[in-house]
Amino acid sequence: MTPEVILYTDGACSGNPGPGGWGFILRHPKSGKEIERSGGEATTTNNRMEMLAVIEGLKALTRPTSVELVSDSKYVLQGLKEWMPRWKANGWKRKIHQSSPALKNIELWQELDQLVSKHQIKFTHVKGHNGHPENERCDKLAVNAAKQFNVK
């Protein structure tokens, strides 16, 4: 698959839970155009911010697209590739048993499921804080977005 766009994402949280931020870069390699966006929440978790970065990046697409999703979040990538099909088959539970603990961030996983189904996605993991330029930029966007919630 040759991607039409590359979506770089990252999330950050100061404390877990604590103030958090997300950031993404959406690049169209053929034209060289790109957009970057960020946002955050006053009280959240790192995993939620990682997920929101992907959600907001996919929401920025206006039509079905071939996407390479580049993230340092094993939680998000493994969730999308491996866990989500099982959760869906089990009625959005980790296990089919009624006593199975509730799936954390279920509303975000369900939103991701809807968004991912619209696109053809290739998943690429990069190591965080390891000099990858776009991952470092997304981290900076996320950290700066989280800082707006720091109370002094």
Beta strands, then each sheet from edge to edge (+ up, - down):
strand 1: 5-13
strand 2: 18-28
strand 3: 33-44
strand 4: 66-71
strand 5: 120-125
sheet 1: 3+ 2- 1+ 4+ 5+
end
